[in-house]
Amino acid sequence: IGAKSGIERVSPVAYSRQGDGHFAIWAANGGSSGHPNWYYNLKADPRITVEVDASTFTVLAQELDAAARAELWPKLLTQYPQLADAQAKTTRQIPVFMLTRQD
């Protein structure tokens, strides 16, 4: 849901399965200097509906703190090497969220 508009939005994003109903997503925005718009929407309303494969379900999104991000980041780089390129293009630290299935 748009943080300012209140309009429902659909934003395809890459994800990494973390097991037991958890998914990691990141706000790389191609390495640009600002966060993608969906970042602000997610911060304003962290309970969202996602579609993964043929399933649709509700998750609660939480931005990882520095320690949790530092622990997960190397694993994400192994799965998605292009993340290193995106991080190298920007001075901002790319935020990572953990999505936790709510059903």
Buried (B, 14 or more C-beta within 10 A) or exposed (E): BBBEEEEEEEEEBEBBEBEEEEBBBBBBBEBEEEBBBBBBBBBEEBEBEBEEEEEEEEBEBBBBEEEEBEEBBEEBEEEBEEBEEBBEBBEBEBBBBBBBBEE
